[in-house]
Protein backbone atom coordinates (compact mmCIF):
# COMPACT_ATOMS: atom_id res chain seq x y z
CA UNK A 1 0.00 0.00 0.00
CA UNK A 2 1.17 3.49 -0.79
CA UNK A 3 -0.39 6.78 0.19
CA UNK A 4 0.12 10.00 -1.73
CA UNK A 5 0.21 12.99 0.60
CA UNK A 6 0.34 16.70 -0.12
CA UNK A 7 2.71 18.56 2.20
CA UNK A 8 3.21 22.33 2.33
CA UNK A 9 6.16 23.51 4.43
CA UNK A 10 5.95 27.12 3.30
CA UNK A 11 7.19 26.73 -0.27
CA UNK A 12 4.04 25.38 -1.90
CA UNK A 13 2.42 21.98 -1.95
CA UNK A 14 4.81 19.06 -2.41
CA UNK A 15 3.50 15.63 -3.39
CA UNK A 16 5.10 12.67 -1.64
CA UNK A 17 4.42 8.94 -1.78
CA UNK A 18 4.86 6.85 1.34
CA UNK A 19 7.36 4.04 1.37
CA UNK A 20 7.01 0.65 3.04
CA UNK A 21 9.61 1.78 5.60
CA UNK A 22 7.58 4.91 6.46
CA UNK A 23 4.43 2.84 6.91
CA UNK A 24 6.21 0.31 9.12
CA UNK A 25 7.71 3.11 11.22
CA UNK A 26 4.25 4.69 11.56
CA UNK A 27 2.78 1.31 12.62
CA UNK A 28 5.52 0.83 15.22
CA UNK A 29 5.10 4.35 16.62
CA UNK A 30 1.28 4.29 16.75
CA UNK A 31 0.92 0.58 17.55
CA UNK A 32 -1.76 0.48 14.86
CA UNK A 33 -2.06 -1.16 11.46
CA UNK A 34 -2.18 0.89 8.27
CA UNK A 35 -5.38 -0.98 7.33
CA UNK A 36 -7.07 0.76 10.29
CA UNK A 37 -6.93 3.99 8.29
CA UNK A 38 -9.93 2.73 6.33
CA UNK A 39 -11.94 3.99 9.33
CA UNK A 40 -10.61 7.51 8.75
CA UNK A 41 -7.25 9.25 8.79
CA UNK A 42 -6.32 12.00 11.20
CA UNK A 43 -4.13 14.99 10.59
CA UNK A 44 -1.51 13.65 12.99
CA UNK A 45 -1.41 10.37 11.06
CA UNK A 46 -0.84 12.22 7.77
CA UNK A 47 1.84 14.44 9.29
CA UNK A 48 3.65 11.51 10.88
CA UNK A 49 3.55 9.48 7.66
CA UNK A 50 4.96 12.51 5.81
CA UNK A 51 7.69 12.95 8.45
CA UNK A 52 8.74 9.31 8.18
CA UNK A 53 8.59 9.40 4.36
CA UNK A 54 10.68 12.55 4.06
CA UNK A 55 13.19 11.39 6.66
CA UNK A 56 13.13 14.90 8.09
CA UNK A 57 15.81 15.68 10.65
CA UNK A 58 14.84 16.65 14.16
CA UNK A 59 11.83 15.66 16.17
CA UNK A 60 8.29 15.15 14.93
CA UNK A 61 7.31 18.32 16.83
CA UNK A 62 9.98 20.25 14.93
CA UNK A 63 8.56 18.91 11.66
CA UNK A 64 5.01 19.87 12.65
CA UNK A 65 6.20 23.44 13.29
CA UNK A 66 7.20 23.67 9.61
CA UNK A 67 3.85 22.45 8.26
CA UNK A 68 1.49 24.91 6.65
CA UNK A 69 -0.81 22.19 5.28
CA UNK A 70 -0.96 18.42 4.91
CA UNK A 71 -3.66 16.44 3.11
CA UNK A 72 -4.32 13.05 1.56
CA UNK A 73 -4.17 13.17 -2.23
CA UNK A 74 -4.52 9.55 -3.39
CA UNK A 75 -3.77 5.99 -2.41
CA UNK A 76 -3.74 2.47 -3.74
CA UNK A 77 -6.52 1.42 -1.33
CA UNK A 78 -10.00 2.43 -2.53
CA UNK A 79 -11.41 1.96 0.99
CA UNK A 80 -9.54 4.93 2.44
CA UNK A 81 -11.55 8.16 2.59
CA UNK A 82 -10.64 11.00 0.23
CA UNK A 83 -11.05 14.71 0.81
CA UNK A 84 -12.81 16.48 -2.00
CA UNK A 85 -11.14 19.62 -3.30
Secondary structure, DSSP 8 states (H G I E B T S, - for coil): --EEEEEESSSSEEEEE--HHHHHHHHHHHT--GGGGGG---HHHHHHHHHHHHT-SS-HHHHHHH-SEEEEEEES-TTS-----
